[in-house]
Amino acid sequence: MSPAAIRRITRLYYEATRRTIERDLREAIELLKALPGEPSRARVAVYMDGLSQMRSEWRIESQHKRAKTTTDGARTAAAKTRSRRRTTD
């Protein structure tokens, strides 16, 4: 199982996308748990770290996009309200 699990974790790392990162990381963690001994785990540590880092970066980007959309939407609504007030005054 060890060589196959190592190959699978490596493949998960290289094929991860924003859509699949949560699922890929969960699968990689399960495979990591099944690896026998520290030498096998050490071989995939860099891939595990990379998957975790990708997830963190993509989460932050997603949160920033949501916050920007909300903020831009609020500004637009406020600008429309001010515009309406000016035309009715």
Secondary structure, DSSP 8 states (H G I E B T S, - for coil): -HHHHHHHHHHHHHH--TTTHHHHHHHHHHHHHHS-HHHHHHHHHHHHHHHHHHHHHHHHHHHHHHHHHHHHHHHHHHHHHHHHHHHH-
